[in-house]
Amino acid sequence: MAWNTENNKLVKDFKFNDFLEALAFIVRVGELAESLNHHPKIINEYNKVRLELCTHSEGYIVTPKDWELANGIDAL
């Protein structure tokens, strides 16, 4: 599944088998985001995770930093 652009953000939805699997994914995303010093908006509902990426310091637009994080998330 590819990243979509919505309201000047990169957006992607993920679905897992259960809450614990979704939570483990969120932790991995958090570790990656911290290492890149670029943090996504994370929305979680049971086994579903939605990630929204944009660069706040650049006026809430998509920048190469967002694509770097998106590609890293895809590699998890």
Buried (B, 14 or more C-beta within 10 A) or exposed (E): EEBEEEEEBBBBEBEBEEEEBBBEBBEEBEEBBEEEEBBBEBEBEEBEBBBBBBBEEEEEEBBEBBEBBBEBBEEE
